[in-house]
Amino acid sequence: MANENLTVAVLGPGGVGGLLAGLLARTGHRVICLAGDETARTLRDHGIRVRSGHFGEFTAQVEADTELREPVDIVFVTVKHTALDSALERVPAQMLNADALVVPLLNGVEHPAALRERYGANRVAPAVIRVESTRVAPAVIEHGSPFVEIDLTGDTVARGVLDRLTGALEWAGVKAEVLGGEAATLWAKMAFLAPLALLTTRYQVTLGDLRTRYREELVALVEETAAVGRASGAATDPVAALARYDSFPAEMKSSMQRDAEAGRALELDAIGGALLRAAERHGVPVPVATRLVRELLDS
């Protein structure tokens, strides 16, 4: 299983996608990165350079194009949610093998439905990744965490296809696990991500300042988000979430906050909007989340 060579497309070779592309390419898999003209040219000419305390420093040769032009076994979708619709034009459905997997590693909980409509329910395996990895220049990736962990879900996918992918990931040094219950897995991440993203972006503070100066608001939002998560099928625990926030480095910022600082489009609808829509569906009151989303929309 681990030695079976796959053809893997990576849609969006940034911090997460570029790291996975480099790790899989250096263990013998054929990797095709899909990006804009300039990035694709850089990748073809120079490969992907990874700098990592965990994996070492290496350069992996990959292929690159602006559109997928031949069949593949795996497609990792690692773009920002704000660019998802346009990015998917690079991956025509007819370029997926019969048992191909589409694996989105995206924030939010609503994207699987859109991907299933485009590619078919039996091909989409939503996943959650835990990693600190940043694209510092085109085709240059800095991996900062001492781990890369992926939780795959496969409620609508054949288990053998999932096992083929986890074998390839494990061989490449990625801890990969198949979990039952897509909603529970995605909401477990969402319940942690949403309070951090909304509050750090609204007040433009680090996590250290957030958990001291804005502690009362953080606690209230964590409780709201956990309630929506439980209503959506996840065993979300606000006490455990707060303990995680307290254990993280004080200087930590959210990716949404960094996007705001750089003037980039925010994943506000994918995170805050999805939270409000789920709360409305389940009849869960979320006054703090509602106010924060409104203030961020108005800012």
PyMOL commands that set and color helices and strands:
alter all, ss='L'
color gray80, all
select helices_A, chain A and resi 15-26+37-46+81-90+93-95+111-119+121-123+159-171+182-203+207-213+215-231+238-247+255-261+268-282+287-298
alter helices_A, ss='H'
color red, helices_A
select strands_A, chain A and resi 7-11+30-34+48-52+56-60+63-65+72-77+96-104+127-130+133-137+140-143+149-153+175-179
alter strands_A, ss='S'
color yellow, strands_A
deselect
rebuild
show_as cartoon
